[in-house]
Each structure stands twice: as C-alpha cells, then as structure tokens.
C-alpha cells in the first residue's frame, strides 16, 4: 500500500470517528432532555393530595341462611347411617314441602366416627386404638337458604323440633349484593370528587389525573338463634312459639380514598 493511500485511509477513519462522537453526543443530550421531561411529568407523592369519600345505600335483606346437623348412633356403621338418612330425608321433605328448593340445601359435612367404651377411672390412660369400639356415630350437616324470609322463624322452629343438632348461624343477606356495592361505590367516588373540587378551589390549585385509589367496604349484620336456648324454653313451658326474627334495614357502606395529582 502506498504512502498516499495510507494517509487517505487514516484521514477517512478520523472523519468517521468525529462523526460517531458527534452522533453519540447529540444522542446523549437528547436522552437527557427526554429524561428530564419524563421526570417532570412523573408522579410524586409530594405533588399529590388524597381525598376520602363515603357512599351508603339501604336495603332490606331478601335471603335468610341457617344450618343444622343430624347426628345418629348405631351398633354398626350401616345402622347409624340408616337412622341418619331417615331423619335427613324427613327434614328435606319438610323443607321441600315449605317451598325450599333442592338447590338451596347444601351438604357441608358428612362424617362417620367410632364410639369407644368409657375408660375405667381407676385405669391409667389407654390410647383409643387399644380401646373397645362399641358403636358408630354419623353426622351430616347442611346449610339452608330461605328465599321467602317471612317463613324463616317457622322453618327454624319445626326443624329444631325434628331432633337436629347445632341449629344455628341465622344470617340475612341480599341476593344481589354486587349491584348495591357498585351503587355505594359510585356515591363514594362522587363524594370524594366533590370534596376534592371544593378543596382545590380553597387552596387555589388545579387537580390533575387520579394517581391512586383505595376502597374499603362494609358488611352485613348477622343474627343467631341458639338451639340450646330453645330447649330451655321448652323445658320451662312446653312448646314455644316460632321466633320472630327481625331483619331490619341493612346499611351498606363503601369508603374510598382517591389520590389526585396537583398541577
């Protein structure tokens, strides 16, 4: 390669290096500008304000729930199961006759347990596996949904008189709670928005986009009716009237917190 060609090559490389350096420099400056622009528009808690809002709606419960258990004993598993099934079917037939649909009676537990002979008080503790099995116990539990809430007290009384165990857990709910919660949430957001506008006018500031949101909803009341108390009432005065179970008007509350950016 001649000396003249070598010099031209060196010159060309130098020009390319200068062009590359200039390109990188311009690119870096643009990136810095863009970063500064993005940073100025990004969210900062120091440049925001939080406003709380509350919404409430009132509604009467249209669904009642209660649970019960059938517990029967027998010398064998088959004998205990037969006794439990007989009583179970009698209760289901009564509920169906009173308008409770099959889909509204849900089995929540079924258990078969051995029954052991009592341990002699004068003998040291003996593990169950070494004790004599004298019978078996079958427990079947169900949860009942009552759509005609006016019949709840009568259903509860009659089922309790049919020899069930653990009759309890009466609660009143609303079949379509989602719609009511959505309504309460909309009212809470509107409340927060109005408060935010009033505060912005008082402070002489402008509010930008929403940069944060938190929701906290309320619950439904729950009532209980103890089977043990009913048994005591019967012991004192024989049969007792069906309980008058109040439903009242349920208050559904949703609280929200909305964070606005200050412009």
C-alpha positions as CSV (number, residue, x, y, z in Angstrom):
1,X,0.0,0.0,0.0
2,X,1.4,3.4,-1.0
3,X,2.1,6.2,1.5
4,X,-0.6,8.4,-0.2
5,X,-3.2,5.7,0.2
6,X,-2.3,5.1,3.9
7,X,-2.7,8.8,4.7
8,X,-6.1,8.9,3.0
9,X,-7.2,5.9,5.0
10,X,-6.1,7.5,8.3
11,X,-8.0,10.7,7.3
12,X,-11.1,8.8,6.5
13,X,-11.0,6.9,9.8
14,X,-10.5,10.2,11.7
15,X,-13.6,11.7,10.0
16,X,-15.7,8.6,10.8
17,X,-14.6,8.8,14.5
18,X,-15.5,12.5,14.7
19,X,-18.9,11.8,13.1
20,X,-19.5,9.0,15.6
21,X,-18.5,11.1,18.5
22,X,-20.8,13.9,17.4
23,X,-23.7,11.4,16.9
24,X,-23.2,9.9,20.4
25,X,-23.1,13.4,21.9
26,X,-26.3,14.5,20.3
27,X,-28.0,11.3,21.2
28,X,-26.9,11.6,24.8
29,X,-28.1,15.2,25.1
30,X,-31.5,14.2,23.6
31,X,-31.8,11.4,26.1
32,X,-31.0,13.7,29.0
33,X,-33.6,16.1,27.8
34,X,-36.2,13.4,27.4
35,X,-35.4,12.0,30.9
36,X,-35.8,15.5,32.3
37,X,-39.1,15.9,30.6
38,X,-40.4,12.5,31.7
39,X,-39.3,13.1,35.3
40,X,-41.1,16.4,35.4
41,X,-44.3,14.7,34.4
42,X,-44.0,11.7,36.6
43,X,-46.0,11.1,39.8
44,X,-44.6,12.2,43.1
45,X,-46.4,11.9,46.4
46,X,-45.1,15.3,47.4
47,X,-47.1,16.7,44.4
48,X,-50.4,15.0,45.2
49,X,-53.4,15.2,47.5
50,X,-55.6,12.4,49.0
51,X,-59.4,12.8,49.5
52,X,-61.7,10.4,51.2
53,X,-65.3,9.8,50.2
54,X,-68.2,7.7,51.6
55,X,-71.2,6.2,49.9
56,X,-74.1,4.4,51.6
57,X,-77.3,2.6,50.4
58,X,-80.0,1.0,52.4
59,X,-81.8,-2.3,51.5
60,X,-83.9,-5.0,53.2
61,X,-82.4,-8.5,53.2
62,X,-84.1,-10.9,50.9
63,X,-82.2,-14.1,51.7
64,X,-82.0,-15.9,55.1
65,X,-79.5,-18.7,55.9
66,X,-79.3,-21.2,58.7
67,X,-77.5,-24.5,59.3
68,X,-78.3,-27.7,61.1
69,X,-76.8,-31.2,61.8
70,X,-78.3,-34.6,62.0
71,X,-76.3,-36.9,64.4
72,X,-77.3,-40.6,64.9
73,X,-75.7,-43.5,66.6
74,X,-75.8,-47.3,65.9
75,X,-74.0,-50.5,66.7
76,X,-72.7,-50.6,63.2
77,X,-71.9,-48.0,60.5
78,X,-74.9,-49.2,58.4
79,X,-77.3,-48.9,61.4
80,X,-76.1,-45.4,62.2
81,X,-76.2,-44.3,58.5
82,X,-79.8,-45.7,58.1
83,X,-81.0,-43.8,61.2
84,X,-79.3,-40.6,60.0
85,X,-80.6,-41.0,56.4
86,X,-84.2,-41.5,57.7
87,X,-84.1,-38.3,59.7
88,X,-82.3,-36.4,57.0
89,X,-84.9,-37.3,54.4
90,X,-87.7,-36.3,56.7
91,X,-86.2,-32.9,57.1
92,X,-85.6,-32.5,53.4
93,X,-89.1,-33.5,52.6
94,X,-90.5,-30.9,55.1
95,X,-88.3,-28.1,53.6
96,X,-89.3,-29.0,50.1
97,X,-93.0,-29.0,51.1
98,X,-92.5,-25.5,52.5
99,X,-91.1,-24.2,49.2
100,X,-87.3,-24.6,49.8
101,X,-85.7,-25.7,46.6
102,X,-83.2,-28.5,46.3
103,X,-80.5,-26.1,45.1
104,X,-80.9,-24.1,48.3
105,X,-80.0,-27.0,50.6
106,X,-76.2,-27.7,50.6
107,X,-74.5,-30.5,52.5
108,X,-71.4,-29.0,54.2
109,X,-70.2,-32.0,56.2
110,X,-70.6,-35.8,56.4
111,X,-68.6,-37.8,58.9
112,X,-68.6,-41.3,60.4
113,X,-66.8,-41.8,63.7
114,X,-66.4,-44.8,66.0
115,X,-67.7,-44.7,69.6
116,X,-65.4,-46.1,72.3
117,X,-66.3,-47.8,75.5
118,X,-65.8,-45.4,78.5
119,X,-62.4,-45.8,80.2
120,X,-62.3,-47.1,83.8
121,X,-61.5,-44.2,86.1
122,X,-59.1,-46.4,88.0
123,X,-57.0,-47.3,85.0
124,X,-54.2,-45.2,83.5
125,X,-54.8,-43.6,80.2
126,X,-55.3,-46.0,77.3
127,X,-54.8,-45.0,73.7
128,X,-58.0,-45.1,71.6
129,X,-56.6,-47.7,69.3
130,X,-56.5,-50.1,72.2
131,X,-60.0,-49.3,73.5
132,X,-63.1,-51.2,72.5
133,X,-65.4,-49.8,69.8
134,X,-69.0,-50.1,71.0
135,X,-70.7,-48.3,68.1
136,X,-70.6,-45.6,65.5
137,X,-71.9,-42.1,65.0
138,X,-72.9,-40.5,61.7
139,X,-73.0,-36.7,61.4
140,X,-74.5,-34.9,58.4
141,X,-74.7,-31.1,58.3
142,X,-76.4,-28.8,55.8
143,X,-76.8,-25.1,55.1
144,X,-80.2,-23.9,54.1
145,X,-81.0,-20.8,52.0
146,X,-84.5,-19.4,52.5
147,X,-85.7,-17.1,49.8
148,X,-89.1,-16.4,51.4
149,X,-87.7,-14.7,54.6
150,X,-91.2,-14.5,56.2
151,X,-91.1,-18.3,56.8
152,X,-87.7,-18.3,58.4
153,X,-89.0,-18.4,62.0
154,X,-91.4,-21.3,61.3
155,X,-88.8,-23.3,59.4
156,X,-86.3,-22.9,62.2
157,X,-88.8,-23.9,64.9
158,X,-90.0,-27.0,63.0
159,X,-86.5,-28.2,62.0
160,X,-85.4,-27.7,65.6
161,X,-88.3,-29.9,66.8
162,X,-87.3,-32.7,64.4
163,X,-84.3,-33.7,66.6
164,X,-81.4,-32.0,64.9
165,X,-78.2,-30.7,66.4
166,X,-76.4,-27.4,66.2
167,X,-79.3,-25.4,64.7
168,X,-77.6,-22.0,64.4
169,X,-76.0,-19.5,62.1
170,X,-79.0,-17.5,61.0
171,X,-77.9,-14.7,58.8
172,X,-79.7,-12.3,56.5
173,X,-78.1,-11.3,53.2
174,X,-79.1,-9.7,49.9
175,X,-79.2,-11.9,46.8
176,X,-77.6,-9.3,44.5
177,X,-75.1,-7.5,46.8
178,X,-72.8,-6.6,43.9
179,X,-75.3,-4.1,42.4
180,X,-75.7,-2.4,45.8
181,X,-72.0,-2.2,46.5
182,X,-71.5,-0.7,43.0
183,X,-74.1,1.9,43.8
184,X,-72.5,2.7,47.1
185,X,-69.0,2.9,45.5
186,X,-70.3,5.3,42.8
187,X,-71.7,7.5,45.5
188,X,-68.4,7.4,47.5
189,X,-66.3,8.4,44.4
190,X,-68.7,11.2,43.7
191,X,-68.4,12.4,47.3
192,X,-64.6,12.3,47.0
193,X,-64.7,14.2,43.7
194,X,-66.9,17.0,45.2
195,X,-64.6,17.3,48.2
196,X,-61.5,17.5,46.0
197,X,-63.0,20.2,43.9
198,X,-64.0,22.3,46.9
199,X,-60.6,21.8,48.5
200,X,-58.8,22.8,45.2
201,X,-60.8,26.0,45.0
202,X,-60.0,26.9,48.6
203,X,-56.3,26.3,48.1
204,X,-56.2,27.9,44.6
205,X,-54.7,24.9,42.9
206,X,-55.7,22.7,40.0
207,X,-56.0,19.0,40.2
208,X,-54.8,16.6,37.5
209,X,-55.4,12.9,36.9
210,X,-56.1,10.3,39.5
211,X,-52.9,8.6,40.6
212,X,-54.2,6.4,43.4
213,X,-57.4,4.7,44.6
214,X,-58.3,2.5,47.6
215,X,-61.7,1.1,48.6
216,X,-62.9,-0.3,51.9
217,X,-66.4,-1.8,52.0
218,X,-68.7,-2.6,55.0
219,X,-70.5,-5.8,56.0
220,X,-73.9,-7.2,56.6
221,X,-75.5,-7.8,60.1
222,X,-75.8,-11.3,61.4
223,X,-78.2,-12.9,63.8
224,X,-78.1,-16.1,65.8
225,X,-80.7,-18.4,67.4
226,X,-79.3,-21.0,69.8
227,X,-81.0,-24.4,69.8
228,X,-79.9,-24.8,73.5
229,X,-81.9,-21.7,74.5
230,X,-84.9,-23.1,72.6
231,X,-84.6,-26.4,74.6
232,X,-84.5,-24.4,77.8
233,X,-87.6,-22.5,76.8
234,X,-89.4,-25.8,76.0
235,X,-88.4,-27.3,79.4
236,X,-89.9,-24.3,81.2
237,X,-93.2,-24.1,79.4
238,X,-93.5,-26.8,76.8
239,X,-93.8,-25.8,73.2
240,X,-92.7,-22.3,72.3
241,X,-93.9,-20.0,69.5
242,X,-91.9,-19.6,66.4
243,X,-89.2,-16.9,66.9
244,X,-89.9,-13.5,65.4
245,X,-86.5,-12.8,63.8
246,X,-86.0,-9.2,62.8
247,X,-84.3,-8.4,59.5
248,X,-84.4,-4.6,59.7
249,X,-82.9,-2.4,57.0
250,X,-79.3,-3.1,56.2
251,X,-76.8,-0.3,55.6
252,X,-74.2,-1.0,53.0
253,X,-71.2,1.5,53.3
254,X,-68.3,1.9,51.0
255,X,-65.4,4.2,51.8
256,X,-62.8,5.2,49.2
257,X,-59.7,7.2,49.1
258,X,-58.7,8.9,45.9
259,X,-55.3,10.5,45.2
260,X,-55.1,13.4,42.7
261,X,-52.0,14.9,41.2
262,X,-51.6,18.6,41.8
263,X,-50.9,20.5,38.6
